Amino acid sequence: VNLTPPSEIIVSSGEEKHFLDVVIPLARAVMAKTGLPASVSVGQAIIETDYGQSELAKQAHNYHGIKAGFGDGPLLPKEAFPEWTGKVYLLKDDEDGLSRFMKFNGIQDSFWSHDRWFTYWDHYHPYFAHAQSPKTFLELISRHYATNPAYFQLVWAAIKKHNLTMIDQGVTVSLISPWKELYAKSAPANRTY
């Protein structure tokens, strides 16, 4: 897969360009292995981190707001997220009080764990039948993914602003385990967007 960002991507600052130059190849690599639309992954990273400038991105290398647990409940199982350090970063978000976010060693680990998030939670599995439509996929995952009721609109606006649906094109998806088993019916392997 060609991981180079397409020239049709629209940027308005050097900071945006640098961020997109880093994250687009990561998102396209994840998409090639699992089918998670690269445009959605990048759009979420833009909104969650303000182009990598947020405290969560800088201190925890968490580019998708991935929580390590909810409320005072137990932490998520480390074995489900092998790229996660097992450490948490406490930060106030849309909910009351501090939330526990996964802490990663780098941006690549964050992108792969973002992908694993959708494997871990069963309610996301049927949405991959709509992965060829980034807007529909984003609308579906937004029902569960974020606490901000405007999340879908914010992420979709970022995708449109940068013409990010272009990065989904030309990616051949060859599903790997455990994705192959989960999406055999809804997202056939070896498809090209």
C-alpha positions as CSV (number, residue, x, y, z in Angstrom):
1,V,0.0,0.0,0.0
2,N,1.2,3.5,-0.8
3,L,1.4,5.2,2.5
4,T,2.2,8.7,1.1
5,P,-0.5,11.3,1.8
6,P,-2.3,12.2,-1.4
7,S,-1.6,15.7,-2.8
8,E,-5.4,16.4,-2.7
9,I,-5.2,16.8,1.1
10,I,-6.1,20.4,2.1
11,V,-4.0,22.1,4.8
12,S,-4.1,25.7,6.0
13,S,-1.0,25.8,8.2
14,G,2.5,24.2,8.6
15,E,1.4,22.6,11.9
16,E,-1.6,20.9,10.2
17,K,0.6,19.7,7.4
18,H,3.2,18.2,9.7
19,F,0.6,16.4,11.8
20,L,-1.2,15.0,8.7
21,D,2.2,13.9,7.2
22,V,2.8,11.8,10.3
23,V,-0.6,10.4,11.0
24,I,-1.9,9.6,7.4
25,P,0.6,6.8,6.8
26,L,-0.2,5.3,10.1
27,A,-3.9,5.4,9.5
28,R,-3.5,3.9,6.0
29,A,-1.3,1.1,7.4
30,V,-4.0,0.3,10.0
31,M,-6.7,0.4,7.3
32,A,-4.8,-2.0,5.1
33,K,-4.7,-4.6,7.9
34,T,-8.1,-4.1,9.5
35,G,-10.5,-2.0,7.4
36,L,-10.8,0.9,9.9
37,P,-11.3,3.9,7.5
38,A,-8.1,6.0,7.6
39,S,-10.1,9.2,7.2
40,V,-12.1,8.5,10.3
41,S,-9.0,7.6,12.3
42,V,-7.2,10.8,11.2
43,G,-10.4,12.9,11.8
44,Q,-10.7,11.6,15.3
45,A,-7.0,12.3,16.0
46,I,-7.5,15.9,14.8
47,I,-10.4,16.5,17.1
48,E,-9.1,14.5,20.1
49,T,-5.7,16.2,20.1
50,D,-6.0,19.5,18.2
51,Y,-3.4,18.3,15.6
52,G,-1.2,16.6,18.2
53,Q,-1.0,19.7,20.4
54,S,-3.2,18.5,23.3
55,E,-1.9,17.6,26.7
56,L,-3.1,14.0,26.2
57,A,-1.1,13.7,23.0
58,K,2.0,15.3,24.3
59,Q,2.1,13.6,27.7
60,A,0.5,10.2,27.1
61,H,0.9,9.8,23.3
62,N,-2.8,9.1,23.2
63,Y,-4.2,10.4,19.9
64,H,-7.7,9.1,20.1
65,G,-8.8,9.7,23.7
66,I,-8.7,6.0,24.5
67,K,-9.7,5.4,28.1
68,A,-8.1,2.8,30.3
69,G,-11.2,2.3,32.3
70,F,-14.5,3.9,33.2
71,G,-15.5,5.7,36.4
72,D,-14.0,3.9,39.4
73,G,-14.3,0.5,37.7
74,P,-11.4,-1.8,36.8
75,L,-8.9,-1.0,34.1
76,L,-9.3,-2.7,30.7
77,P,-7.3,-5.9,30.3
78,K,-3.7,-5.1,29.1
79,E,-3.7,-8.3,27.0
80,A,-6.4,-6.8,24.8
81,F,-4.2,-3.8,24.1
82,P,-0.6,-5.1,23.8
83,E,0.7,-1.7,22.6
84,W,-0.6,0.0,25.8
85,T,2.1,0.5,28.5
86,G,-0.5,-0.4,31.2
87,K,0.0,3.1,32.7
88,V,-2.8,5.6,32.9
89,Y,-2.9,9.4,32.4
90,L,-5.4,11.3,34.5
91,L,-7.1,14.2,32.7
92,K,-10.4,16.0,32.9
93,D,-12.5,15.5,29.8
94,D,-16.2,15.9,28.9
95,E,-17.3,13.9,32.0
96,D,-17.2,15.1,35.6
97,G,-13.9,14.7,37.4
98,L,-10.8,13.1,36.1
99,S,-10.8,10.3,33.5
100,R,-8.2,7.6,33.1
101,F,-6.6,7.5,29.7
102,M,-4.3,4.9,28.3
103,K,-0.6,6.0,28.1
104,F,1.5,4.9,25.1
105,N,5.2,5.0,24.2
106,G,4.5,6.6,20.9
107,I,2.0,7.7,18.3
108,Q,2.2,4.3,16.4
109,D,1.1,2.4,19.5
110,S,-1.8,4.8,19.9
111,F,-3.1,4.2,16.4
112,W,-2.9,0.4,16.7
113,S,-4.7,0.5,20.0
114,H,-7.4,2.7,18.6
115,D,-8.0,0.0,16.1
116,R,-8.0,-2.7,18.8
117,W,-10.6,-0.7,20.6
118,F,-13.1,-1.6,17.9
119,T,-12.2,-5.3,18.3
120,Y,-12.5,-5.3,22.1
121,W,-16.1,-3.9,22.2
122,D,-18.6,-6.1,20.5
123,H,-21.1,-3.3,19.8
124,Y,-18.7,-1.9,17.1
125,H,-18.4,-5.1,15.1
126,P,-21.5,-4.7,12.9
127,Y,-20.4,-1.1,11.9
128,F,-17.6,-2.5,9.8
129,A,-20.2,-3.5,7.2
130,H,-20.4,0.2,6.6
131,A,-16.6,0.9,6.5
132,Q,-16.7,1.8,2.8
133,S,-18.8,4.8,3.7
134,P,-16.6,6.8,6.2
135,K,-19.5,9.2,7.0
136,T,-21.9,6.3,7.9
137,F,-19.2,4.5,9.8
138,L,-18.3,7.6,11.8
139,E,-22.0,8.3,12.5
140,L,-22.4,4.7,13.8
141,I,-19.3,4.6,16.0
142,S,-20.0,8.1,17.4
143,R,-23.1,6.7,19.2
144,H,-20.7,4.9,21.6
145,Y,-17.3,6.4,21.2
146,A,-17.5,9.8,22.7
147,T,-19.3,11.6,25.5
148,N,-19.6,14.9,23.4
149,P,-23.0,14.8,21.7
150,A,-21.5,16.9,18.8
151,Y,-18.6,14.4,18.2
152,F,-19.9,13.2,14.8
153,Q,-20.3,16.7,13.5
154,L,-16.9,17.8,14.8
155,V,-15.0,14.8,13.3
156,W,-16.9,14.9,10.0
157,A,-16.1,18.6,9.7
158,A,-12.4,17.9,10.2
159,I,-12.6,15.1,7.5
160,K,-14.3,17.5,5.1
161,K,-12.0,20.4,5.8
162,H,-8.9,18.3,4.8
163,N,-10.6,16.2,2.1
164,L,-9.5,13.2,4.1
165,T,-11.8,10.7,2.3
166,M,-9.1,10.7,-0.4
167,I,-6.8,8.8,2.0
168,D,-9.2,5.8,2.0
169,Q,-8.8,5.4,-1.8
170,G,-6.4,2.8,-3.2
171,V,-6.0,0.9,0.1
172,T,-6.5,-2.8,-0.3
173,V,-7.7,-4.3,2.9
174,S,-6.4,-7.7,3.8
175,L,-8.0,-8.5,7.1
176,I,-5.8,-10.1,9.7
177,S,-6.8,-12.0,12.8
178,P,-8.8,-11.4,14.9
179,W,-10.5,-9.2,12.3
180,K,-10.9,-11.9,9.7
181,E,-13.1,-13.9,12.0
182,L,-15.1,-11.0,13.2
183,Y,-15.9,-9.4,9.9
184,A,-15.9,-12.4,7.5
185,K,-19.5,-11.7,6.6
186,S,-19.7,-7.9,6.7
187,A,-16.3,-6.9,5.5
188,P,-14.8,-9.4,3.0
189,A,-11.0,-9.5,2.9
190,N,-8.9,-8.2,0.0
191,R,-11.2,-5.4,-1.1
192,T,-9.9,-2.1,-2.5
193,Y,-11.4,1.3,-1.6
